[in-house]
Amino acid sequence: MSKIIAPEVEFAGLLALTKQATPEIFDHNGRFLNLLEGRWQAPGTPRDFHSPIDGSLLGSLPMLDHATAERAVLAAKAEATAWAATDLDERKARVQAALDALRPQQDLIGKLLIWEIGKTYKLGVTDIDRAIDGVQWYVDNIEGMLGQRTPLGLVSNIASWNYPFSVLLHAVLTQALCGNSVIAKTPTDGGFISLSLAFALVRRAGVPVTLVSGSGGELSEVLVRHAAVDCLSFVGGRYNGRNIADALASEDKRYMLEMEGVNTYGIWDYSDWAALGEQLKKGYDYGKQRCTAYVRFVVERRLFPRFLETYWEAIRSLKVGNPTLVDKAGDALPNLAFGPVINARQAEDLDRLYTNALQTGATPIYEGQLDDSLFLPGQDRSAYRAPRALVGLPRQAELYFKEPFGPIDSIVLVDRVEELVGEMNISNGALVAAVASDDVKWAARTAREVRAFKVGINQLRSRGDRAEVFGGLGESWKGAFVGGQLLVEAVTNGPTPVLGNYPEATLLPEKP
């Protein structure tokens, strides 16, 4: 049966609801604005933004120049003293008011994220839901974690596009709850509309937040190194993260730099293939566009036939298509594993990595195909890629040491435990890993040799929520760890050292 865009997710209708809910984020011509100096202003130099869903124009990013971004930083810092002096009960009340204002907009935000970053409706709503629930936990528990600790001042946030709420907004509201003023940069690859809506509601509640848009080249210097910035929270690629780490090497400021690593899943002496199949399907959420996606499977050679059978059965059941469509009969939105990757450029880069792997000697074992019935006739599909998998990836292939950040898996076969551990540790540190084995005690011992912050035993690991600590080892993370008590400590000063993964030492001394 032919498909149509579901009326409830038509973008024009969603934009109208956004204007109704937060008219202040638009100028009189309908252009998006930046939030600085406590008000929505400065449309900057508009840059067209197209949806990964079908290439349609959604609006224009209000790109700022360096000088205007510096104004924003200075104004945000000027709010820090009064906010730090605000009674904790009052800060809690204002953050609670922000959460209460966000809850009625969860459905709208989830639907905007479909168009902005290609999430399915379910994953979009989950992103904002996790942000609200996570910050609510901090509001309910902040007294015991904060104690006599004092805020740092101004916290700057630069984050990737993939989780604008459960990562970026969650961090911003928790930092503010701890007494800091906060500035954030909208990701240039998507999320600026839904984030503008959310920040408008937060600002209305009296929380000192600032939101600016602009290119990394134009804004990162002021958002990272400006003397008014007391702390930096960064989530993004390893290349940019290393540059920031180098830039901060001589700076006296707190930082949390979350970067990618090659997250691996090791399989040895294992037989629960049904459980693994479910994990393989779950691992494809959002097309593996996650910092905690498992993209490398290190498998005991004798188990490869069963692994391959399990992999095929799991992955070929996944549906990839346009997440806005319904049957003309009015059936519900499709139950897709994922939609597009973030844009056509990323899709082309995935093709390049895949081709390079084949040219250097890897063997393809799975090449998924897009299903025409899950798209509109003739629609732009340039950002869509079905799952692909390779075995025998040679060391000279670019993918061998690189996270693809998309739906490409690589499988490495090994004959000895030492090889398994070595092949799991090829990226000099990762955020998560997993070891699967029928011998759980052996798996737990082996997990201690894996260079990842979290290692699951017969299960996937994720970033986690609420009190669960998150960080990374090696080159996947620099600076203070976050989550629960450690997130509060990361953005405050107090009598105890801040735990983290720093270039020279494990503990960063507190400022006197």
C-alpha positions in Angstrom: 0.0 0.0 0.0 1.3 3.5 -0.9 2.6 5.8 1.9 2.0 9.4 2.8 3.6 11.7 5.4 1.6 11.3 8.6 -0.5 14.4 9.1 0.5 14.7 12.7 4.2 15.0 11.8 3.9 17.4 8.8 6.7 19.8 9.3 4.6 22.9 8.5 2.2 22.0 11.3 5.1 21.3 13.8 6.7 24.7 12.9 3.3 26.4 13.6 3.1 24.8 17.0 6.6 25.9 17.8 5.8 29.5 16.9 2.7 29.2 19.1 4.6 27.8 22.0 7.7 30.0 21.8 7.2 33.0 19.5 10.2 34.8 21.0 12.7 32.5 19.1 11.6 34.1 15.8 12.0 37.6 14.4 9.2 39.4 12.5 10.2 37.7 9.3 10.1 34.2 10.8 13.8 33.8 11.0 15.4 32.0 13.9 17.2 34.0 16.6 20.0 33.4 19.1 19.5 33.7 22.9 22.1 36.0 24.3 22.2 38.8 26.9 19.0 37.4 28.3 16.8 37.8 25.2 16.2 36.4 21.8 18.0 38.5 19.2 20.7 38.4 16.5 19.6 36.3 13.5 23.3 36.4 12.4 24.0 35.2 8.9 21.3 32.7 8.1 22.5 29.4 6.6 19.9 27.1 5.1 19.3 23.8 6.9 17.9 20.8 5.1 16.3 17.7 6.7 18.1 14.4 6.3 14.6 12.8 5.9 14.0 14.1 2.4 16.3 17.0 1.8 13.5 19.6 2.4 14.4 23.0 3.7 13.5 23.4 7.4 14.8 26.9 8.0 18.0 28.7 8.5 20.6 28.5 11.3 21.3 31.9 12.7 25.0 31.8 12.4 26.9 34.3 14.6 30.3 35.7 14.1 33.1 35.7 16.7 32.4 39.2 18.0 28.8 38.5 18.7 29.6 35.2 20.4 32.0 37.0 22.6 29.2 39.4 23.6 27.2 36.3 24.5 30.0 34.8 26.6 30.6 38.0 28.5 26.9 38.5 29.2 26.5 34.9 30.3 29.5 35.3 32.7 27.9 38.5 34.1 24.9 36.4 35.3 27.1 33.9 37.2 27.6 35.9 40.4 24.0 36.6 41.1 22.9 33.1 40.2 25.6 31.5 42.4 24.3 33.6 45.3 20.7 32.5 44.7 19.4 30.2 47.4 19.5 26.5 46.4 15.8 26.2 47.1 15.1 29.0 44.6 17.4 27.4 42.0 15.6 24.1 42.4 12.2 25.9 42.0 13.3 27.5 38.8 14.8 24.3 37.3 11.6 22.5 38.4 9.5 25.1 36.6 11.6 24.6 33.5 10.9 20.9 33.6 7.2 21.5 34.2 7.2 23.7 31.1 9.0 21.1 29.0 6.8 18.2 29.8 3.8 19.3 27.7 6.1 19.9 24.7 7.7 16.4 24.7 5.5 15.2 21.8 6.3 18.3 19.7 10.1 18.0 20.5 10.1 14.3 19.6 8.4 15.0 16.2 10.8 17.9 15.5 13.7 15.6 16.0 12.4 13.3 13.3 12.9 16.1 10.7 16.0 17.7 12.3 18.2 14.7 12.9 16.3 11.8 11.4 15.3 10.0 14.6 12.3 7.8 14.7 9.5 9.2 16.7 10.1 6.7 19.5 13.8 7.6 19.8 13.0 11.4 19.6 10.5 11.3 22.5 12.9 9.0 24.5 15.6 11.7 24.1 13.6 14.5 25.7 12.0 12.1 28.2 15.4 10.9 29.5 16.5 14.5 29.8 13.5 15.5 31.9 13.6 12.4 34.1 17.3 12.7 34.5 17.3 16.3 35.6 14.3 15.7 37.9 16.5 13.1 39.7 19.1 15.8 40.3 16.5 18.3 41.5 15.2 15.7 44.0 18.7 14.7 45.2 20.9 17.8 44.8 21.3 18.7 48.5 23.1 15.5 49.4 25.4 15.7 46.4 26.1 19.4 46.5 26.7 19.9 50.2 29.0 22.9 50.7 30.4 22.8 47.2 30.4 26.1 45.2 29.8 26.7 41.5 32.6 27.3 39.1 31.0 30.3 37.3 30.3 30.0 33.6 30.1 26.5 31.9 30.3 26.3 28.1 28.8 23.4 26.2 29.6 22.1 22.8 27.9 18.9 21.9 27.3 16.7 18.9 23.8 16.6 17.2 22.9 13.0 18.0 21.4 13.5 21.6 20.5 17.2 21.9 18.4 16.6 25.0 19.5 13.5 27.0 23.1 14.7 26.7 23.2 18.5 26.0 20.0 19.9 27.7 20.5 17.4 30.6 24.0 18.7 31.2 23.0 22.4 30.9 20.1 22.1 33.4 22.2 20.1 35.9 25.1 22.6 35.6 22.7 25.5 36.2 21.1 23.7 39.2 24.6 23.5 40.7 24.7 27.3 40.6 26.5 28.0 37.3 25.4 30.2 34.4 25.5 28.3 31.2 26.1 28.9 27.5 25.6 26.2 24.8 26.2 26.1 21.1 23.6 24.5 18.9 25.0 21.6 16.8 25.4 22.8 13.2 24.2 19.4 11.9 20.8 19.5 13.5 18.6 20.1 16.5 18.6 23.9 16.6 14.8 24.3 16.3 13.9 21.9 19.1 16.7 23.2 21.3 15.6 26.8 20.7 12.1 25.9 21.8 13.4 24.2 24.9 15.9 27.0 25.9 13.1 29.5 25.5 11.0 27.6 28.1 14.0 27.3 30.4 14.8 31.0 30.1 11.2 31.9 30.9 11.6 29.9 34.1 14.4 32.3 35.2 17.3 29.9 34.6 20.4 31.8 33.2 21.0 29.9 30.0 22.4 31.2 26.7 22.1 29.5 23.3 24.1 30.5 20.2 24.6 29.1 16.7 27.6 29.3 14.5 30.4 27.4 12.8 33.0 25.7 15.0 35.7 27.7 13.3 34.1 31.0 14.2 32.8 30.2 17.7 35.0 27.5 19.2 37.8 29.8 20.1 35.6 32.0 22.3 33.5 29.2 23.7 36.6 27.1 24.6 39.4 29.5 25.5 37.8 32.8 26.5 38.9 33.8 30.0 35.2 34.2 31.0 34.6 30.5 30.5 35.3 28.6 33.7 34.5 25.1 32.5 34.0 23.3 29.1 31.8 20.3 28.4 32.4 18.9 25.0 30.9 15.9 23.2 32.1 15.2 19.7 34.8 13.6 17.5 38.3 12.7 18.5 39.9 15.1 16.1 38.1 18.2 17.4 38.5 16.9 21.0 42.2 16.5 20.7 42.5 20.1 19.3 40.5 21.3 22.3 42.6 19.3 24.7 45.7 20.8 23.2 44.2 24.3 23.5 43.3 23.8 27.1 46.7 22.3 28.1 47.9 25.6 29.5 44.5 26.9 30.7 43.3 26.9 34.3 39.8 25.7 33.8 37.8 22.5 34.3 36.8 20.4 31.3 35.0 17.2 30.3 35.8 16.1 26.7 33.8 13.1 25.5 35.2 11.6 22.2 34.7 8.5 20.3 36.6 5.2 20.5 36.0 1.9 18.7 33.6 0.2 21.0 34.0 -3.6 20.7 32.1 -6.8 21.6 34.3 -9.8 22.3 32.7 -13.3 21.9 34.5 -16.4 23.3 33.2 -19.9 24.3 29.6 -18.7 23.9 26.3 -20.4 23.1 23.4 -18.1 23.9 22.8 -16.9 20.3 19.2 -15.9 20.8 20.2 -13.4 23.5 23.0 -12.1 21.2 20.6 -11.7 18.4 18.4 -9.4 20.4 21.4 -7.3 21.4 22.5 -7.0 17.8 19.1 -5.6 16.9 19.1 -3.2 19.8 22.6 -2.1 19.0 21.3 -0.7 15.7 19.2 2.0 17.3 19.6 5.3 15.4 21.8 3.6 12.8 24.7 3.3 15.3 25.1 7.1 15.4 25.9 7.0 19.1 29.2 7.3 21.0 28.3 4.0 22.7 27.5 2.0 19.5 29.2 -1.3 19.2 30.8 -1.5 15.7 33.5 -4.1 16.1 32.9 -7.8 17.0 35.9 -9.9 17.9 34.8 -13.5 17.6 36.4 -16.8 18.4 37.0 -18.4 15.0 35.3 -21.7 15.7 32.1 -19.7 16.7 32.0 -17.8 13.4 29.4 -20.0 11.6 26.9 -19.6 14.5 27.7 -15.9 14.9 27.2 -15.3 11.2 23.9 -17.1 11.2 22.7 -15.1 14.2 24.0 -11.8 12.7 22.1 -12.4 9.4 18.9 -13.3 11.1 19.0 -10.3 13.4 20.1 -7.6 10.9 18.0 -8.6 8.0 14.9 -8.2 10.2 15.6 -4.5 10.7 13.6 -1.9 8.7 15.2 1.2 7.4 13.2 4.0 5.9 11.4 7.3 6.1 10.2 7.7 9.7 7.4 10.1 8.9 5.3 7.8 6.7 2.0 6.0 7.2 -0.2 4.0 5.0 -3.0 6.0 3.3 -5.4 3.9 5.4 -4.0 5.8 8.4 -1.9 3.1 10.1 0.6 4.1 12.7 4.1 5.4 12.0 6.4 2.5 10.8 8.3 0.5 13.4 11.7 1.3 11.9 15.1 0.4 13.4 16.4 3.7 12.0 15.9 6.3 9.3 18.6 8.4 7.6 22.1 9.1 8.8 22.6 12.8 9.7 23.2 14.0 6.2 24.2 13.0 2.7 27.9 13.9 3.5 28.0 11.4 6.3 26.4 8.8 4.0 29.0 9.4 1.4 31.8 9.1 3.9 30.4 5.7 5.1 30.5 4.6 1.4 34.1 5.8 1.2 35.1 3.9 4.3 33.4 0.7 3.1 35.0 0.9 -0.3 38.4 1.5 1.2 37.9 -1.6 3.4 37.0 -3.7 0.3 39.9 -2.4 -1.7 42.4 -3.2 1.1 41.1 -6.8 1.4 38.1 -7.0 3.7 35.3 -9.5 2.8 31.7 -8.3 2.8 29.3 -10.6 4.6 26.2 -8.5 4.7 24.9 -5.7 2.4 21.4 -4.6 3.2 19.1 -3.1 0.7 16.6 -0.2 1.1 12.9 -1.2 0.8 11.1 1.0 -1.7 7.8 0.5 0.3 9.3 2.5 3.2 9.9 5.6 1.1 7.8 8.1 -0.8 8.1 7.6 -4.6 10.9 9.7 -5.9 11.9 11.1 -2.5 15.5 12.1 -1.8 17.3 9.1 -0.3 20.8 10.5 -0.3 21.2 10.2 3.5 19.9 6.7 3.8 22.2 3.6 4.1 21.2 0.1 5.0 23.4 -2.0 7.4 26.6 -3.4 6.0 29.2 -5.7 7.6 32.7 -6.9 6.8 35.0 -9.6 8.0 38.8 -9.8 7.8 39.4 -6.1 8.0 43.1 -5.5 7.3 45.1 -3.1 9.5 45.7 -0.8 6.6 42.0 -0.2 6.2 40.8 3.1 7.6 37.9 1.4 9.4 40.3 -0.8 11.4 41.1 2.0 13.8 38.1 4.3 13.2 34.5 4.5 14.5 32.3 4.8 11.4 29.4 6.5 13.3 26.9 4.8 11.1 25.6 1.4 10.1 28.8 -0.5 9.2 30.0 -3.4 11.4 33.4 -5.2 11.2 34.1 -8.7 12.5 37.5 -9.9 13.5 38.2 -13.6 14.0 40.7 -14.7 16.6 42.2 -18.0 17.8 43.6 -17.1 21.2 42.4 -15.1 24.2 45.4 -12.8 23.9 44.3 -12.0 20.4 40.8 -11.3 21.5 41.9 -8.8 24.1 44.4 -7.2 21.7 41.9 -6.8 19.0 39.4 -5.3 21.4 42.0 -2.6 22.5 42.9 -1.2 19.1 41.7 2.3 19.6 43.7 3.3 22.6 40.7 3.5 24.9 36.9 3.3 24.4 33.8 4.4 26.2 32.1 1.0 26.4 32.8 -2.7 25.5 31.3 -6.1 26.2 32.6 -9.6 26.7 30.3 -12.6 26.0 31.0 -16.1 27.3 29.2 -19.0 28.9 32.0 -18.8 31.5 30.9 -15.6 33.4 33.9 -15.7 35.8 36.3 -15.9 32.8 34.5 -13.0 31.1 34.7 -10.8 34.2 38.4 -11.4 34.5 39.0 -10.7 30.8 36.9 -7.5 31.1 39.5 -6.1 33.4 42.0 -6.2 30.5 39.7 -4.3 28.1 40.5 -0.6 27.7 37.0 0.7 28.0 35.3 2.7 30.8 32.3 0.3 31.0 32.5 -3.3 30.1 29.3 -5.4 29.9 29.3 -9.1 30.7 26.9 -10.8 28.2 25.2 -7.5 27.7 25.5 -4.1 26.0 26.5 -1.0 28.0 25.4 2.5 27.5 26.1 6.0 28.7 23.6 5.5 31.6 21.3 7.8 33.5 21.1 9.5 36.9 23.6 8.2 39.4 25.5 6.0 36.9 29.0 7.3 36.3 30.3 7.8 32.8 33.7 8.6 31.3 36.3 7.0 29.1 39.8 5.6 29.0 42.7 6.6 26.8 41.9 8.9 23.9 38.2 8.5 24.2 37.8 10.9 27.1 39.8 13.8 28.7 38.9 15.5 31.9 36.3 15.1 34.7 34.0 12.0 34.7 30.3 12.7 35.0 27.1 11.2 36.3 25.5 11.5 39.7 27.8 12.8 42.4 30.7 13.1 39.9 28.7 15.3 37.5 28.0 17.7 40.4 31.6 17.6 41.5 32.7 18.2 37.9 31.0 21.6 37.8 31.7 22.8 41.4 34.6 23.4 43.7 35.0 21.7 47.1 37.4 20.0 49.5 37.8 16.8 47.5 39.7 16.2 44.2 37.8 15.8 41.0 38.0 12.3 39.5 38.7 12.0 35.8 40.9 11.0 33.0 43.5 13.7 32.6 46.6 13.7 30.4 49.1 13.9 33.3 47.2 12.6 36.4 44.1 10.9 37.5 43.1 13.6 40.0 42.7 17.3 39.3 43.4 19.4 42.4 40.7 21.7 43.5 41.1 25.4 43.4 41.7 26.9 46.8 
